Amino acid sequence: MTRVYTANSIMDAHIVKGLLENAGIAAFVRGAYLQGGIGELPVLGLVTVEVADADSARAQALIESYDNADVEDSEDGMA
């Protein structure tokens, strides 16, 4: 398994997981329950998305496109 994404939140991780699964890539969220154990303060770097090693390059390309779309939308005033 290869880590392809480090999420800011559990929701963020599941959005990326859904994006990858819609493209036919099996994805797994790791560390989702660790964040709740810390308490009210957010701790970054605990929640990740992982895929099979063979799918990592394709997954990273999809995630990069997703991240770039967010940046472009915010520059246009859409986000």
C-alpha positions in Angstrom: 0.0 0.0 0.0 1.1 3.5 -0.8 0.0 6.7 0.9 -1.2 9.1 -1.8 -2.9 11.7 0.3 -2.7 13.2 3.8 -6.1 14.8 4.7 -6.9 17.8 6.8 -10.0 16.0 8.1 -11.9 12.8 7.9 -14.4 14.3 5.5 -11.6 15.5 3.2 -10.1 11.9 3.2 -13.5 10.4 2.2 -13.9 12.9 -0.6 -10.6 11.9 -2.1 -11.4 8.2 -1.5 -14.7 8.6 -3.4 -12.9 10.4 -6.2 -10.4 7.5 -6.6 -13.1 4.8 -6.3 -15.1 6.6 -9.0 -12.1 6.2 -11.2 -11.9 2.5 -10.5 -9.1 2.7 -7.9 -9.6 0.9 -4.6 -8.7 3.3 -1.8 -8.6 3.0 2.0 -8.8 5.7 4.7 -6.3 5.1 7.5 -6.3 6.8 10.9 -9.8 8.1 10.8 -10.5 7.0 14.4 -7.2 8.4 15.7 -8.3 12.0 15.2 -11.2 11.6 17.6 -9.0 10.2 20.3 -6.9 13.4 20.5 -9.9 15.5 21.5 -11.3 18.8 20.3 -8.0 20.1 18.8 -7.3 19.0 15.3 -4.1 17.2 14.7 -2.8 17.1 11.2 -1.2 14.2 9.4 -3.2 11.4 11.1 -5.7 10.7 8.4 -4.4 9.4 5.1 -5.6 7.8 1.9 -3.8 4.7 0.6 -4.0 2.7 -2.6 -2.3 -0.4 -4.0 1.3 0.2 -5.1 0.3 -0.4 -8.7 -2.3 2.3 -8.6 -0.3 5.0 -6.9 0.9 7.0 -10.0 -2.6 7.2 -11.4 -4.1 8.0 -8.0 -1.6 10.8 -7.5 -2.4 12.3 -10.9 -6.1 12.3 -10.1 -5.5 13.9 -6.7 -3.3 16.6 -8.3 -6.1 17.4 -10.8 -8.6 17.6 -8.0 -6.3 19.9 -5.9 -5.7 22.1 -9.0 -9.4 22.4 -9.7 -9.9 23.7 -6.1 -7.2 26.4 -6.6 -8.7 27.4 -10.0 -12.2 27.7 -8.6 -11.0 29.8 -5.6 -9.1 32.1 -8.0 -12.3 32.6 -10.1 -14.3 33.4 -6.9 -16.3 30.1 -7.2 -15.1 28.4 -4.0 
